């Protein structure tokens, strides 16, 4: 379980195909505090630490994860948003995030707004996910609030702190991002579908 509050931007130092899997090596300041079998969110995707060496650790993404996320687009040198699992008893500063990416979206527009930024994303509505105005959304592991909610598109407003402390500063139009829709909204949608 995560909050969507990014702790650090890590750097991809190695990528190695292993059958249908991808071994991903990340350099991060938090590495000495990690342990084997710990969950870490990588651009919003929960992956398990399988190896640690000095300032680098390794995780493995399986075929399904690579098909449903943007992790297959990573290159050596790519920045990645990182968050360790939430501690029980801590404040929930973002929202409840599972680290299970629902689908990807394409960044369609980036608009500077006199000290902040508005990012617009388009996603495949056929997958069945929905946003609501002022609802929560996780983009590449960052907990955000939806504005301009439409059937297959939405925007988010990014403050300077979030812009400078996440990979939003590296995001360009037509880039692919990971989306995790609000877990409560997903349960409500499912219940209404069964009714």
Buried (B, 14 or more C-beta within 10 A) or exposed (E): BBBBBBBBBBBBBEBEEEEEBBBBBBBBEBBEEBEEEBBBBBBBBBBEBBEBEEBBBBBBBEEEBBEBBBBBEBEEEBBBBBBBBBEEEEEEEBBBBBBBBBBBBBBEEBEEEEEEBBBBBBBEEEBEBBBBEEBBBBBBBBBBEBBEBBEBBBBBBBEEEBBEBBBBBEBEEEBBBBBBBBBEBBEEBEEEEEE
